[in-house]
Amino acid sequence: MLEVAENTDQILGELRSRGLAARTLVIFNGDHGGAPEHGSPNGPLRGGKGSMWEGGMHVPTIAWWPGRILAGTRADPISTMMDILPTSARLAGATLPAWRRMDGVDIGPVLRGGTVASA
């Protein structure tokens, strides 16, 4: 875990030193729940990595965007990696094809402490 923290700090430091921090959204997302058979506690959630129970799917996400996301902001709405495409597209000013239904929703308001309508 220390290596993850050090590498993340190096990336964020580089963004700051290049003057890109204020216009760069960084999203750090976990990969499934831990494997209980290898000592990962997922409590109070049931299940773990490889299961369809909440303990296998419920993972933390950390978003960093100085000046846009206030430090200490906590958002409880459930989101998914499918929400990253519509969120990133809107933030970049892109228009998603009207003929294609997107499975995700723009969670930009959630990142800033608000709410968003479900798809």
N, C-alpha and C positions, 0 to 999 in steps of 0.2 A: 504494500500500500504506500510505503514511503516513496517508492520510485514513481508511482502515479502522481503523487503530490509534487514531487520535485520537477517532473516533466511538465505538469500543468503550470506550475509557477514559472518555468522557463518560457513557455508559450505566451502566457499572459504578459510577462516582462518584455518579451520581444514586441508584442503588439503595442505596449505602452511606449517603448523606446522609439518605435517608428511612427508614433503619432496616430496609430490606427485604432486604439482602444475604443474611442467614443463612437466609432462607426462600424464596430465589429461585434456581432452577437456570437457568443461562444456557448454551446450547449453540450453538457457532459451528461450522458445517459448510461445507466447501468445495463447490464446484459443478463436478463432473467434473474430470478431469485437464486439464492445460494443452494448448494447441494447439502441437505441435512446429513446424508451418509458420510460426508467429509467434514462435518463439524460446523456447518454454517447455520446459525440460528435464524429462522425466519419468523419467529413468534412475534406477535400473537397470530400471525397468518398461518393457514394450513397449507401443507405441501411445500415444494421447493422446485429447484431447477428441473426442467423436463416434465413438470406436471401442469395440468390446466387449472389447478387451484390458485388462489390469489398469491400464495407464497412463491409460486413459480413464475408469476407474471408481474407482480407489483414491485417495481424498482424505482429508486429515486432518480430525479433529473435535477441538474443544477444549471441555471442559466446565468450568464454574466454579461452585462452590457452597461458599462459606466454611463451615468447620466440618463439612462432609459429605464433600467430596472433598479429600484432602490435596494440598497443592501439590507438584508434581513427580511425581504419580502417572502412570504410563504403563500403558495397557492395549493388548495386542496382539490380542485377539479381533476378528474381523471383525464389523461391525455394518452396519446399513443405516438409511436414514431411515424405513423401515417399522417400526423398533423404537421410534421416538419416541412413537407413539400408546399402545402398551401400557405403556411406561415412564411416560409422563406421567399416564396414567389411574391406575396403581397409586400413584404419588406423591401424587396428588390425592385418593386414597381412593375413586375411582369404580370401578364394576363394569362390565366390558365385557359386552355381550350374549352369553349362553351359546350362542345359536342361530347366531351368526356366527363363523366361523373367522377369526382375525386372522393376517395374514401375518408380523407381527413378534413379537418376544419382549421381555420386560421386561429391559433391560440395566442396571437400577439397581445390581445387585451389581458389574458390570464398572466402572461409574463410580466405585465406591468401592474399586477395586483387586482385586475378587474375580473370580469366574467365573460363567457362566450357562449353563444347558442350552440347546441349540438347539431350534428349533421342529420 
